[in-house]
């Protein structure tokens, strides 16, 4: 999962840029979800990723299992 702070039209290109700058050569986005502001989550990993997206260039979390939709 990757998070970037961007307007909707630039979200996909922002995620590609973030992943490529961290070593992914040809990233493929399987699902894109725009998050609401303010962002709410009880998952500390999601909160840390969101803080990275807001305070830095982006946040990346690598899960070993697929993320289930809720």
HTML snippet that shows the backbone in 3Dmol.js (N, CA, C, O; Angstrom):
<script src="https://3Dmol.org/build/3Dmol-min.js"></script>
<div id="view" style="width:600px;height:400px;position:relative"></div>
<script>
const pdb = `
ATOM      1  N   UNK A   1       0.839  -1.149   0.000  1.00  0.00           N
ATOM      2  CA  UNK A   1       0.000   0.000   0.000  1.00  0.00           C
ATOM      3  C   UNK A   1       0.899   1.231   0.000  1.00  0.00           C
ATOM      4  O   UNK A   1       1.915   1.282   0.693  1.00  0.00           O
ATOM      5  N   UNK A   2       0.508   2.201  -0.779  1.00  0.00           N
ATOM      6  CA  UNK A   2       1.246   3.459  -0.835  1.00  0.00           C
ATOM      7  C   UNK A   2       0.258   4.605  -0.706  1.00  0.00           C
ATOM      8  O   UNK A   2      -0.856   4.539  -1.225  1.00  0.00           O
ATOM      9  N   UNK A   3       0.675   5.657  -0.009  1.00  0.00           N
ATOM     10  CA  UNK A   3      -0.155   6.853   0.143  1.00  0.00           C
ATOM     11  C   UNK A   3       0.644   8.075  -0.255  1.00  0.00           C
ATOM     12  O   UNK A   3       1.812   8.214   0.108  1.00  0.00           O
ATOM     13  N   UNK A   4       0.014   8.948  -0.995  1.00  0.00           N
ATOM     14  CA  UNK A   4       0.594  10.248  -1.314  1.00  0.00           C
ATOM     15  C   UNK A   4      -0.482  11.311  -1.101  1.00  0.00           C
ATOM     16  O   UNK A   4      -1.678  11.029  -1.164  1.00  0.00           O
ATOM     17  N   UNK A   5      -0.035  12.514  -0.852  1.00  0.00           N
ATOM     18  CA  UNK A   5      -0.978  13.632  -0.763  1.00  0.00           C
ATOM     19  C   UNK A   5      -1.022  14.291  -2.133  1.00  0.00           C
ATOM     20  O   UNK A   5      -0.027  14.844  -2.603  1.00  0.00           O
ATOM     21  N   UNK A   6      -2.185  14.226  -2.766  1.00  0.00           N
ATOM     22  CA  UNK A   6      -2.313  14.761  -4.124  1.00  0.00           C
ATOM     23  C   UNK A   6      -3.782  14.976  -4.445  1.00  0.00           C
ATOM     24  O   UNK A   6      -4.668  14.340  -3.874  1.00  0.00           O
ATOM     25  N   UNK A   7      -4.012  15.889  -5.376  1.00  0.00           N
ATOM     26  CA  UNK A   7      -5.359  16.041  -5.912  1.00  0.00           C
ATOM     27  C   UNK A   7      -5.675  14.798  -6.732  1.00  0.00           C
ATOM     28  O   UNK A   7      -4.761  14.142  -7.232  1.00  0.00           O
ATOM     29  N   UNK A   8      -6.937  14.467  -6.875  1.00  0.00           N
ATOM     30  CA  UNK A   8      -7.334  13.228  -7.556  1.00  0.00           C
ATOM     31  C   UNK A   8      -6.680  13.038  -8.929  1.00  0.00           C
ATOM     32  O   UNK A   8      -6.224  11.932  -9.219  1.00  0.00           O
ATOM     33  N   UNK A   9      -6.614  14.064  -9.787  1.00  0.00           N
ATOM     34  CA  UNK A   9      -6.001  13.840 -11.110  1.00  0.00           C
ATOM     35  C   UNK A   9      -4.506  13.486 -11.055  1.00  0.00           C
ATOM     36  O   UNK A   9      -3.988  12.859 -11.979  1.00  0.00           O
ATOM     37  N   UNK A  10      -3.812  13.884  -9.980  1.00  0.00           N
ATOM     38  CA  UNK A  10      -2.379  13.601  -9.863  1.00  0.00           C
ATOM     39  C   UNK A  10      -2.057  12.425  -8.940  1.00  0.00           C
ATOM     40  O   UNK A  10      -0.885  12.102  -8.750  1.00  0.00           O
ATOM     41  N   UNK A  11      -3.062  11.785  -8.371  1.00  0.00           N
ATOM     42  CA  UNK A  11      -2.821  10.724  -7.392  1.00  0.00           C
ATOM     43  C   UNK A  11      -2.052   9.544  -7.983  1.00  0.00           C
ATOM     44  O   UNK A  11      -1.068   9.094  -7.397  1.00  0.00           O
ATOM     45  N   UNK A  12      -2.485   9.048  -9.119  1.00  0.00           N
ATOM     46  CA  UNK A  12      -1.830   7.873  -9.708  1.00  0.00           C
ATOM     47  C   UNK A  12      -0.378   8.177 -10.083  1.00  0.00           C
ATOM     48  O   UNK A  12       0.509   7.369  -9.805  1.00  0.00           O
ATOM     49  N   UNK A  13      -0.128   9.313 -10.700  1.00  0.00           N
ATOM     50  CA  UNK A  13       1.251   9.648 -11.077  1.00  0.00           C
ATOM     51  C   UNK A  13       2.104   9.897  -9.831  1.00  0.00           C
ATOM     52  O   UNK A  13       3.301   9.609  -9.837  1.00  0.00           O
ATOM     53  N   UNK A  14       1.500  10.431  -8.761  1.00  0.00           N
ATOM     54  CA  UNK A  14       2.232  10.630  -7.514  1.00  0.00           C
ATOM     55  C   UNK A  14       2.641   9.315  -6.880  1.00  0.00           C
ATOM     56  O   UNK A  14       3.747   9.193  -6.352  1.00  0.00           O
ATOM     57  N   UNK A  15       1.754   8.330  -6.928  1.00  0.00           N
ATOM     58  CA  UNK A  15       2.080   7.010  -6.384  1.00  0.00           C
ATOM     59  C   UNK A  15       3.177   6.350  -7.216  1.00  0.00           C
ATOM     60  O   UNK A  15       4.106   5.761  -6.664  1.00  0.00           O
ATOM     61  N   UNK A  16       3.071   6.448  -8.542  1.00  0.00           N
ATOM     62  CA  UNK A  16       4.124   5.899  -9.403  1.00  0.00           C
ATOM     63  C   UNK A  16       5.470   6.532  -9.072  1.00  0.00           C
ATOM     64  O   UNK A  16       6.471   5.827  -8.948  1.00  0.00           O
ATOM     65  N   UNK A  17       5.502   7.845  -8.929  1.00  0.00           N
ATOM     66  CA  UNK A  17       6.750   8.548  -8.627  1.00  0.00           C
ATOM     67  C   UNK A  17       7.313   8.113  -7.275  1.00  0.00           C
ATOM     68  O   UNK A  17       8.518   7.897  -7.144  1.00  0.00           O
ATOM     69  N   UNK A  18       6.443   7.984  -6.268  1.00  0.00           N
ATOM     70  CA  UNK A  18       6.880   7.543  -4.949  1.00  0.00           C
ATOM     71  C   UNK A  18       7.492   6.150  -5.010  1.00  0.00           C
ATOM     72  O   UNK A  18       8.580   5.922  -4.483  1.00  0.00           O
ATOM     73  N   UNK A  19       6.797   5.227  -5.648  1.00  0.00           N
ATOM     74  CA  UNK A  19       7.301   3.852  -5.723  1.00  0.00           C
ATOM     75  C   UNK A  19       8.604   3.774  -6.519  1.00  0.00           C
ATOM     76  O   UNK A  19       9.537   3.084  -6.107  1.00  0.00           O
ATOM     77  N   UNK A  20       8.676   4.466  -7.641  1.00  0.00           N
ATOM     78  CA  UNK A  20       9.892   4.444  -8.449  1.00  0.00           C
ATOM     79  C   UNK A  20      11.061   5.061  -7.701  1.00  0.00           C
ATOM     80  O   UNK A  20      12.189   4.588  -7.839  1.00  0.00           O
ATOM     81  N   UNK A  21      10.827   6.104  -6.914  1.00  0.00           N
ATOM     82  CA  UNK A  21      11.912   6.723  -6.154  1.00  0.00           C
ATOM     83  C   UNK A  21      12.400   5.829  -5.022  1.00  0.00           C
ATOM     84  O   UNK A  21      13.465   6.070  -4.453  1.00  0.00           O
ATOM     85  N   UNK A  22      11.621   4.792  -4.692  1.00  0.00           N
ATOM     86  CA  UNK A  22      12.012   3.843  -3.652  1.00  0.00           C
ATOM     87  C   UNK A  22      12.404   2.482  -4.212  1.00  0.00           C
ATOM     88  O   UNK A  22      12.429   1.494  -3.479  1.00  0.00           O
ATOM     89  N   UNK A  23      12.712   2.423  -5.517  1.00  0.00           N
ATOM     90  CA  UNK A  23      13.280   1.209  -6.081  1.00  0.00           C
ATOM     91  C   UNK A  23      12.372   0.336  -6.910  1.00  0.00           C
ATOM     92  O   UNK A  23      12.865  -0.587  -7.558  1.00  0.00           O
ATOM     93  N   UNK A  24      11.081   0.572  -6.928  1.00  0.00           N
ATOM     94  CA  UNK A  24      10.201  -0.216  -7.785  1.00  0.00           C
ATOM     95  C   UNK A  24      10.417   0.233  -9.225  1.00  0.00           C
ATOM     96  O   UNK A  24      10.353   1.426  -9.520  1.00  0.00           O
ATOM     97  N   UNK A  25      10.669  -0.704 -10.111  1.00  0.00           N
ATOM     98  CA  UNK A  25      10.996  -0.350 -11.488  1.00  0.00           C
ATOM     99  C   UNK A  25       9.760  -0.071 -12.345  1.00  0.00           C
ATOM    100  O   UNK A  25       9.701   0.956 -13.022  1.00  0.00           O
ATOM    101  N   UNK A  26       8.796  -0.949 -12.324  1.00  0.00           N
ATOM    102  CA  UNK A  26       7.582  -0.781 -13.132  1.00  0.00           C
ATOM    103  C   UNK A  26       6.358  -1.088 -12.274  1.00  0.00           C
ATOM    104  O   UNK A  26       5.732  -2.136 -12.436  1.00  0.00           O
ATOM    105  N   UNK A  27       6.014  -0.179 -11.362  1.00  0.00           N
ATOM    106  CA  UNK A  27       4.875  -0.466 -10.479  1.00  0.00           C
ATOM    107  C   UNK A  27       3.553  -0.485 -11.240  1.00  0.00           C
ATOM    108  O   UNK A  27       3.354   0.262 -12.198  1.00  0.00           O
ATOM    109  N   UNK A  28       2.665  -1.351 -10.790  1.00  0.00           N
ATOM    110  CA  UNK A  28       1.324  -1.447 -11.353  1.00  0.00           C
ATOM    111  C   UNK A  28       0.325  -1.174 -10.245  1.00  0.00           C
ATOM    112  O   UNK A  28       0.361  -1.824  -9.200  1.00  0.00           O
ATOM    113  N   UNK A  29      -0.552  -0.234 -10.461  1.00  0.00           N
ATOM    114  CA  UNK A  29      -1.584   0.074  -9.477  1.00  0.00           C
ATOM    115  C   UNK A  29      -2.793  -0.800  -9.776  1.00  0.00           C
ATOM    116  O   UNK A  29      -3.394  -0.708 -10.846  1.00  0.00           O
ATOM    117  N   UNK A  30      -3.143  -1.653  -8.808  1.00  0.00           N
ATOM    118  CA  UNK A  30      -4.277  -2.535  -8.989  1.00  0.00           C
ATOM    119  C   UNK A  30      -5.574  -1.888  -8.538  1.00  0.00           C
ATOM    120  O   UNK A  30      -6.641  -2.176  -9.082  1.00  0.00           O
ATOM    121  N   UNK A  31      -5.483  -1.022  -7.551  1.00  0.00           N
ATOM    122  CA  UNK A  31      -6.682  -0.380  -7.017  1.00  0.00           C
ATOM    123  C   UNK A  31      -6.279   0.975  -6.457  1.00  0.00           C
ATOM    124  O   UNK A  31      -5.294   1.084  -5.726  1.00  0.00           O
ATOM    125  N   UNK A  32      -7.032   1.991  -6.797  1.00  0.00           N
ATOM    126  CA  UNK A  32      -6.763   3.340  -6.320  1.00  0.00           C
ATOM    127  C   UNK A  32      -7.966   3.799  -5.505  1.00  0.00           C
ATOM    128  O   UNK A  32      -9.105   3.739  -5.970  1.00  0.00           O
ATOM    129  N   UNK A  33      -7.703   4.255  -4.293  1.00  0.00           N
ATOM    130  CA  UNK A  33      -8.782   4.712  -3.419  1.00  0.00           C
ATOM    131  C   UNK A  33      -8.405   6.083  -2.880  1.00  0.00           C
ATOM    132  O   UNK A  33      -7.329   6.260  -2.308  1.00  0.00           O
ATOM    133  N   UNK A  34      -9.278   7.034  -3.061  1.00  0.00           N
ATOM    134  CA  UNK A  34      -9.081   8.369  -2.513  1.00  0.00           C
ATOM    135  C   UNK A  34      -9.591   8.359  -1.072  1.00  0.00           C
ATOM    136  O   UNK A  34     -10.682   7.857  -0.800  1.00  0.00           O
ATOM    137  N   UNK A  35      -8.803   8.911  -0.152  1.00  0.00           N
ATOM    138  CA  UNK A  35      -9.183   8.926   1.262  1.00  0.00           C
ATOM    139  C   UNK A  35      -9.857  10.241   1.627  1.00  0.00           C
ATOM    140  O   UNK A  35      -9.576  11.291   1.051  1.00  0.00           O
ATOM    141  N   UNK A  36     -10.741  10.151   2.587  1.00  0.00           N
ATOM    142  CA  UNK A  36     -11.426  11.337   3.088  1.00  0.00           C
ATOM    143  C   UNK A  36     -10.492  12.149   3.970  1.00  0.00           C
ATOM    144  O   UNK A  36      -9.544  11.622   4.551  1.00  0.00           O
ATOM    145  N   UNK A  37     -10.773  13.416   4.057  1.00  0.00           N
ATOM    146  CA  UNK A  37     -10.088  14.285   4.998  1.00  0.00           C
ATOM    147  C   UNK A  37     -11.105  14.715   6.033  1.00  0.00           C
ATOM    148  O   UNK A  37     -12.185  15.136   5.617  1.00  0.00           O
ATOM    149  N   UNK A  38     -10.886  14.658   7.297  1.00  0.00           N
ATOM    150  CA  UNK A  38      -9.680  14.131   7.916  1.00  0.00           C
ATOM    151  C   UNK A  38      -9.668  12.604   7.892  1.00  0.00           C
ATOM    152  O   UNK A  38     -10.719  11.967   7.970  1.00  0.00           O
ATOM    153  N   UNK A  39      -8.496  12.034   7.786  1.00  0.00           N
ATOM    154  CA  UNK A  39      -8.301  10.585   7.726  1.00  0.00           C
ATOM    155  C   UNK A  39      -8.494   9.999   9.118  1.00  0.00           C
ATOM    156  O   UNK A  39      -7.959  10.527  10.093  1.00  0.00           O
ATOM    157  N   UNK A  40      -9.252   8.919   9.218  1.00  0.00           N
ATOM    158  CA  UNK A  40      -9.507   8.242  10.487  1.00  0.00           C
ATOM    159  C   UNK A  40      -9.179   6.761  10.347  1.00  0.00           C
ATOM    160  O   UNK A  40      -9.640   6.104   9.414  1.00  0.00           O
ATOM    161  N   UNK A  41      -8.386   6.239  11.269  1.00  0.00           N
ATOM    162  CA  UNK A  41      -8.093   4.808  11.293  1.00  0.00           C
ATOM    163  C   UNK A  41      -7.651   4.409  12.691  1.00  0.00           C
ATOM    164  O   UNK A  41      -7.010   5.188  13.396  1.00  0.00           O
ATOM    165  N   UNK A  42      -7.998   3.190  13.087  1.00  0.00           N
ATOM    166  CA  UNK A  42      -7.538   2.637  14.356  1.00  0.00           C
ATOM    167  C   UNK A  42      -6.252   1.833  14.176  1.00  0.00           C
ATOM    168  O   UNK A  42      -5.649   1.402  15.159  1.00  0.00           O
ATOM    169  N   UNK A  43      -5.833   1.630  12.941  1.00  0.00           N
ATOM    170  CA  UNK A  43      -4.644   0.843  12.630  1.00  0.00           C
ATOM    171  C   UNK A  43      -3.409   1.740  12.704  1.00  0.00           C
ATOM    172  O   UNK A  43      -3.277   2.659  11.895  1.00  0.00           O
ATOM    173  N   UNK A  44      -2.499   1.495  13.655  1.00  0.00           N
ATOM    174  CA  UNK A  44      -1.324   2.362  13.800  1.00  0.00           C
ATOM    175  C   UNK A  44      -0.421   2.370  12.566  1.00  0.00           C
ATOM    176  O   UNK A  44       0.259   3.365  12.313  1.00  0.00           O
ATOM    177  N   UNK A  45      -0.400   1.286  11.797  1.00  0.00           N
ATOM    178  CA  UNK A  45       0.415   1.243  10.580  1.00  0.00           C
ATOM    179  C   UNK A  45      -0.183   2.169   9.526  1.00  0.00           C
ATOM    180  O   UNK A  45       0.544   2.893   8.845  1.00  0.00           O
ATOM    181  N   UNK A  46      -1.500   2.145   9.392  1.00  0.00           N
ATOM    182  CA  UNK A  46      -2.172   3.043   8.451  1.00  0.00           C
ATOM    183  C   UNK A  46      -1.966   4.503   8.852  1.00  0.00           C
ATOM    184  O   UNK A  46      -1.739   5.357   7.995  1.00  0.00           O
ATOM    185  N   UNK A  47      -2.044   4.788  10.148  1.00  0.00           N
ATOM    186  CA  UNK A  47      -1.854   6.157  10.637  1.00  0.00           C
ATOM    187  C   UNK A  47      -0.424   6.620  10.341  1.00  0.00           C
ATOM    188  O   UNK A  47      -0.225   7.755   9.910  1.00  0.00           O
ATOM    189  N   UNK A  48       0.563   5.766  10.564  1.00  0.00           N
ATOM    190  CA  UNK A  48       1.957   6.122  10.277  1.00  0.00           C
ATOM    191  C   UNK A  48       2.163   6.359   8.783  1.00  0.00           C
ATOM    192  O   UNK A  48       2.875   7.285   8.397  1.00  0.00           O
ATOM    193  N   UNK A  49       1.553   5.538   7.948  1.00  0.00           N
ATOM    194  CA  UNK A  49       1.659   5.705   6.501  1.00  0.00           C
ATOM    195  C   UNK A  49       1.021   7.032   6.086  1.00  0.00           C
ATOM    196  O   UNK A  49       1.564   7.751   5.247  1.00  0.00           O
ATOM    197  N   UNK A  50      -0.119   7.350   6.670  1.00  0.00           N
ATOM    198  CA  UNK A  50      -0.801   8.608   6.359  1.00  0.00           C
ATOM    199  C   UNK A  50       0.054   9.800   6.786  1.00  0.00           C
ATOM    200  O   UNK A  50       0.143  10.785   6.054  1.00  0.00           O
ATOM    201  N   UNK A  51       0.679   9.724   7.953  1.00  0.00           N
ATOM    202  CA  UNK A  51       1.557  10.813   8.404  1.00  0.00           C
ATOM    203  C   UNK A  51       2.716  11.002   7.442  1.00  0.00           C
ATOM    204  O   UNK A  51       3.124  12.134   7.178  1.00  0.00           O
ATOM    205  N   UNK A  52       3.255   9.901   6.912  1.00  0.00           N
ATOM    206  CA  UNK A  52       4.317   9.996   5.911  1.00  0.00           C
ATOM    207  C   UNK A  52       3.842  10.686   4.651  1.00  0.00           C
ATOM    208  O   UNK A  52       4.586  11.447   4.032  1.00  0.00           O
ATOM    209  N   UNK A  53       2.609  10.422   4.273  1.00  0.00           N
ATOM    210  CA  UNK A  53       2.048  11.056   3.074  1.00  0.00           C
ATOM    211  C   UNK A  53       1.827  12.550   3.289  1.00  0.00           C
ATOM    212  O   UNK A  53       1.978  13.340   2.358  1.00  0.00           O
ATOM    213  N   UNK A  54       1.474  12.935   4.494  1.00  0.00           N
ATOM    214  CA  UNK A  54       1.193  14.338   4.789  1.00  0.00           C
ATOM    215  C   UNK A  54       2.478  15.119   5.063  1.00  0.00           C
ATOM    216  O   UNK A  54       2.649  16.229   4.560  1.00  0.00           O
ATOM    217  N   UNK A  55       3.373  14.548   5.854  1.00  0.00           N
ATOM    218  CA  UNK A  55       4.553  15.276   6.315  1.00  0.00           C
ATOM    219  C   UNK A  55       5.798  15.088   5.456  1.00  0.00           C
ATOM    220  O   UNK A  55       6.760  15.845   5.587  1.00  0.00           O
ATOM    221  N   UNK A  56       5.790  14.102   4.593  1.00  0.00           N
ATOM    222  CA  UNK A  56       6.956  13.820   3.762  1.00  0.00           C
ATOM    223  C   UNK A  56       6.486  13.668   2.320  1.00  0.00           C
ATOM    224  O   UNK A  56       5.459  14.228   1.937  1.00  0.00           O
ATOM    225  N   UNK A  57       7.237  12.907   1.520  1.00  0.00           N
ATOM    226  CA  UNK A  57       6.875  12.710   0.120  1.00  0.00           C
ATOM    227  C   UNK A  57       5.843  11.614  -0.072  1.00  0.00           C
ATOM    228  O   UNK A  57       5.263  11.497  -1.151  1.00  0.00           O
ATOM    229  N   UNK A  58       5.605  10.814   0.948  1.00  0.00           N
ATOM    230  CA  UNK A  58       4.648   9.731   0.833  1.00  0.00           C
ATOM    231  C   UNK A  58       4.919   8.661   1.857  1.00  0.00           C
ATOM    232  O   UNK A  58       5.925   8.698   2.565  1.00  0.00           O
ATOM    233  N   UNK A  59       4.020   7.713   1.929  1.00  0.00           N
ATOM    234  CA  UNK A  59       4.168   6.603   2.850  1.00  0.00           C
ATOM    235  C   UNK A  59       3.974   5.287   2.121  1.00  0.00           C
ATOM    236  O   UNK A  59       3.123   5.171   1.239  1.00  0.00           O
ATOM    237  N   UNK A  60       4.775   4.294   2.500  1.00  0.00           N
ATOM    238  CA  UNK A  60       4.685   2.969   1.883  1.00  0.00           C
ATOM    239  C   UNK A  60       4.609   1.933   2.995  1.00  0.00           C
ATOM    240  O   UNK A  60       5.368   1.994   3.962  1.00  0.00           O
ATOM    241  N   UNK A  61       3.691   0.982   2.853  1.00  0.00           N
ATOM    242  CA  UNK A  61       3.596  -0.161   3.753  1.00  0.00           C
ATOM    243  C   UNK A  61       3.522  -1.395   2.872  1.00  0.00           C
ATOM    244  O   UNK A  61       2.724  -1.444   1.936  1.00  0.00           O
ATOM    245  N   UNK A  62       4.346  -2.391   3.162  1.00  0.00           N
ATOM    246  CA  UNK A  62       4.328  -3.649   2.414  1.00  0.00           C
ATOM    247  C   UNK A  62       3.725  -4.712   3.325  1.00  0.00           C
ATOM    248  O   UNK A  62       4.273  -5.025   4.381  1.00  0.00           O
ATOM    249  N   UNK A  63       2.590  -5.260   2.902  1.00  0.00           N
ATOM    250  CA  UNK A  63       1.902  -6.312   3.639  1.00  0.00           C
ATOM    251  C   UNK A  63       2.224  -7.654   2.994  1.00  0.00           C
ATOM    252  O   UNK A  63       2.359  -7.741   1.774  1.00  0.00           O
ATOM    253  N   UNK A  64       2.346  -8.703   3.812  1.00  0.00           N
ATOM    254  CA  UNK A  64       2.607 -10.028   3.259  1.00  0.00           C
ATOM    255  C   UNK A  64       1.327 -10.679   2.741  1.00  0.00           C
ATOM    256  O   UNK A  64       1.385 -11.562   1.885  1.00  0.00           O
ATOM    257  N   UNK A  65       0.185 -10.256   3.244  1.00  0.00           N
ATOM    258  CA  UNK A  65      -1.108 -10.788   2.803  1.00  0.00           C
ATOM    259  C   UNK A  65      -1.901  -9.656   2.154  1.00  0.00           C
ATOM    260  O   UNK A  65      -1.693  -8.488   2.486  1.00  0.00           O
ATOM    261  N   UNK A  66      -2.804  -9.986   1.238  1.00  0.00           N
ATOM    262  CA  UNK A  66      -3.633  -8.944   0.619  1.00  0.00           C
ATOM    263  C   UNK A  66      -4.446  -8.187   1.660  1.00  0.00           C
ATOM    264  O   UNK A  66      -4.850  -8.760   2.672  1.00  0.00           O
ATOM    265  N   UNK A  67      -4.684  -6.915   1.419  1.00  0.00           N
ATOM    266  CA  UNK A  67      -5.510  -6.096   2.289  1.00  0.00           C
ATOM    267  C   UNK A  67      -6.963  -6.342   1.939  1.00  0.00           C
ATOM    268  O   UNK A  67      -7.361  -6.221   0.780  1.00  0.00           O
ATOM    269  N   UNK A  68      -7.755  -6.688   2.942  1.00  0.00           N
ATOM    270  CA  UNK A  68      -9.174  -6.952   2.743  1.00  0.00           C
ATOM    271  C   UNK A  68      -9.927  -5.624   2.721  1.00  0.00           C
ATOM    272  O   UNK A  68      -9.640  -4.734   3.522  1.00  0.00           O
ATOM    273  N   UNK A  69     -10.891  -5.485   1.806  1.00  0.00           N
ATOM    274  CA  UNK A  69     -11.767  -4.312   1.804  1.00  0.00           C
ATOM    275  C   UNK A  69     -12.710  -4.390   2.979  1.00  0.00           C
ATOM    276  O   UNK A  69     -13.184  -5.468   3.336  1.00  0.00           O
ATOM    277  N   UNK A  70     -12.985  -3.239   3.584  1.00  0.00           N
ATOM    278  CA  UNK A  70     -13.941  -3.220   4.702  1.00  0.00           C
ATOM    279  C   UNK A  70     -15.108  -2.342   4.362  1.00  0.00           C
ATOM    280  O   UNK A  70     -16.025  -2.192   5.170  1.00  0.00           O
TER     281      UNK A  70
END
`;
const viewer = $3Dmol.createViewer("view");
viewer.addModel(pdb, "pdb");
viewer.setStyle({}, {cartoon: {color: "spectrum"}});
viewer.zoomTo();
viewer.render();
</script>
